[in-house]
């Protein structure tokens, strides 16, 4: 998801973390304390896009948040 690529909470999730997904509200809650998130954010590095060109590269560059349907344009 785009928010993971820019260091949002989804990008800071680790195996074993407790999360709550509310599809109706389009919300994901990460149950990790603020101090732990700050620590994770300091060591976070973006994962390089494995598809810098072509259709998948275009998609990765243009896609919106999954909570908004992961579309590549807005109407």
C-alpha positions in Angstrom: 0.0 0.0 0.0 1.2 3.5 -0.7 1.2 4.4 3.0 3.6 1.6 3.7 6.0 2.9 1.1 6.2 6.3 2.8 6.6 4.9 6.4 3.0 4.9 7.5 1.8 2.5 10.2 1.2 -0.4 7.7 4.9 -0.3 6.9 5.8 -0.6 10.6 3.9 -3.7 11.3 6.0 -6.7 12.4 5.2 -10.4 12.7 3.2 -11.0 15.9 1.8 -7.5 16.2 -1.9 -7.3 17.1 -4.0 -5.4 14.6 -7.7 -4.8 14.1 -9.2 -4.5 10.6 -12.6 -2.7 10.3 -13.7 -3.1 6.7 -16.9 -1.2 7.2 -15.0 1.9 8.5 -12.1 1.3 6.1 -9.7 1.3 9.1 -6.7 -0.7 10.3 -5.6 -0.2 13.9 -2.1 -1.3 15.0 -2.0 -2.1 18.7 1.6 -1.1 19.4 2.7 1.7 21.7 3.8 5.1 20.5 7.3 4.6 21.9 7.7 1.4 20.0 6.4 3.0 16.8 8.9 5.9 17.1 11.7 3.3 17.5 10.6 1.4 14.4 10.2 4.6 12.4 13.8 5.6 13.1 15.1 2.3 11.7 12.5 2.1 8.8 13.8 2.3 5.3 11.6 2.2 2.2 11.6 -1.0 0.1 12.8 -0.2 -3.4 10.1 -0.6 -6.1 10.9 -3.9 -7.9 9.0 -2.5 -10.9 10.4 0.9 -11.8 9.1 0.7 -15.3 6.3 -0.8 -17.3 2.7 -1.4 -16.3 3.5 -2.5 -12.7 5.8 0.5 -12.3 3.0 2.9 -13.5 0.5 1.2 -11.2 2.9 1.5 -8.2 3.5 5.2 -9.0 -0.2 6.1 -9.4 -2.1 3.8 -7.1 -4.2 5.3 -4.3 -4.7 3.9 -0.8 -6.3 0.5 -0.5 -8.9 2.1 1.7 -9.9 4.1 -1.3 -10.0 1.2 -3.7 -6.4 1.2 -4.9 -7.4 3.0 -8.0 -5.0 4.8 -10.3 -7.1 7.9 -11.0 -9.7 10.0 -9.2 -13.0 11.1 -10.6 
